[in-house]
């Protein structure tokens, strides 16, 4: 496995590295026909699990080979795919929606307080402070080494 030297943290905006095999096949409606295209898989880091210990951690070290990341897929906040609660119509950039900003702030605050969440937790959608922030979740699990951080950390 290749060693990647960057650090990922809960709440970071990340993207699956651009390679042909790492793109989500999708479609869009054209004027007369459906045309095929590729959408990058990106979103917010929900959880980071150290595969050696099995424990959730707030951030990786620089050896990303040791971690699996759960990413809340940006389509959760896209007006084309999500509810009006998550993505008001007319909003193309998921990162500017109120739902994205609320969830990002809640993830970072929880991680700073040592409260880490994962979809493997049975009470995540019932008892956590994240439960009522969105209308539906699309989460993908990806090896951390296949991720790249987008932009600076959120404030």
C-alpha positions in Angstrom: 0.0 0.0 0.0 1.2 3.5 -0.8 1.8 5.9 2.1 -0.1 9.2 1.9 1.0 12.1 4.0 -1.9 14.3 4.9 -4.1 14.4 8.0 -7.9 14.0 7.8 -10.2 15.0 10.6 -13.9 14.6 11.4 -15.8 17.3 9.6 -13.3 17.8 6.8 -14.5 18.2 3.3 -12.9 15.4 1.3 -13.1 13.8 -2.1 -12.3 10.4 -3.5 -9.0 10.8 -5.4 -9.5 11.2 -9.1 -8.9 7.9 -10.9 -11.0 6.2 -13.4 -11.9 3.4 -10.9 -12.8 5.9 -8.2 -15.7 7.8 -9.8 -19.4 7.3 -9.4 -21.1 6.5 -12.7 -24.2 8.7 -13.0 -26.3 10.3 -15.7 -27.8 13.7 -16.6 -30.7 14.6 -18.8 -29.6 16.2 -22.0 -31.8 18.0 -24.5 -32.8 14.9 -26.4 -31.0 12.0 -24.7 -29.3 10.8 -21.5 -25.6 11.2 -21.6 -23.2 9.4 -19.4 -20.7 11.3 -17.2 -18.7 10.9 -14.0 -19.4 12.6 -10.7 -16.7 12.8 -8.1 -17.5 11.3 -4.7 -17.0 13.9 -2.1 -18.5 15.0 1.2 -18.0 15.5 5.0 -16.0 13.1 7.2 -18.5 11.6 9.6 -16.1 9.1 11.2 -12.6 7.8 11.1 -11.9 4.3 12.4 -8.4 3.0 13.1 -8.4 -0.5 11.6 -5.7 -1.7 13.9 -7.6 -0.9 17.1 -11.1 -0.8 15.8 -11.7 2.5 17.6 -13.1 5.7 16.3 -10.6 8.6 16.3 -11.1 12.4 15.7 -8.2 12.6 13.2 -5.7 10.4 11.3 -2.0 10.6 11.6 0.0 10.9 8.4 -0.2 7.2 7.6 -3.6 7.0 6.1 -3.2 3.3 5.3 -4.5 2.6 8.8 -7.9 4.2 8.6 -11.4 3.8 7.1 -13.4 7.0 6.7 -17.2 7.3 6.6 -18.1 10.2 4.3 -21.6 11.9 4.2 -21.9 12.1 0.5 -22.4 15.6 -0.9 -25.5 14.4 -2.8 -27.2 14.5 0.6 -27.0 18.3 0.2 -27.6 18.6 -3.5 -30.8 20.2 -4.8 -30.8 17.6 -7.6 -30.9 14.6 -5.3 -31.9 15.8 -1.8 -35.0 17.1 0.1 -35.7 20.8 0.3 -34.8 20.6 4.0 -31.2 19.5 3.1 -30.8 21.6 -0.1 -33.0 24.5 -1.0 -33.8 24.6 -4.7 -31.6 26.7 -6.8 -28.5 25.8 -4.8 -25.9 23.9 -6.9 -23.0 24.0 -4.5 -23.8 21.6 -1.6 -21.2 23.3 0.7 -23.1 26.6 0.9 -26.4 25.0 2.2 -27.4 25.6 5.7 -27.7 21.9 6.4 -24.0 21.4 5.3 -22.9 24.2 7.6 -24.9 23.0 10.6 -23.7 19.4 10.2 -20.1 20.5 9.7 -20.1 22.6 12.8 -21.8 19.8 14.8 -19.3 17.2 13.7 -16.3 19.4 14.5 -17.8 20.4 17.9 -18.5 16.8 18.8 -15.0 15.7 17.8 -13.4 18.4 19.9 -15.5 17.2 22.9 -14.4 13.6 22.3 -17.8 12.5 21.1 -17.3 10.5 18.0 -20.1 9.0 15.9 -20.4 6.3 13.2 -23.2 4.6 11.2 -22.2 1.5 13.1 -23.7 3.0 16.2 -27.3 1.9 16.7 -28.3 5.1 18.3 -26.7 7.5 15.8 -30.0 8.5 14.2 -32.0 8.4 17.4 -30.0 9.8 20.3 -27.1 11.8 18.9 -27.1 15.6 18.3 -26.7 14.8 14.6 -30.0 13.0 14.3 -32.2 16.0 13.6 -29.8 18.0 11.5 -30.8 16.5 8.1 -33.6 14.7 6.3 -31.8 11.5 5.2 -28.2 10.5 4.9 -26.1 9.0 2.2 -22.9 7.6 3.7 -20.0 5.8 2.0 -17.1 4.1 3.6 -13.7 4.6 2.0 -10.1 3.8 2.8 -8.5 7.1 4.0 -5.6 6.6 1.7 -8.0 7.0 -1.3 -9.2 10.4 0.0 -7.9 13.9 -0.5 -8.9 17.0 1.6 -10.6 19.8 -0.2 -9.9 23.4 0.9 -9.0 24.7 4.3 -10.6 23.4 7.5 -14.0 24.9 8.2 -14.1 27.6 10.8 
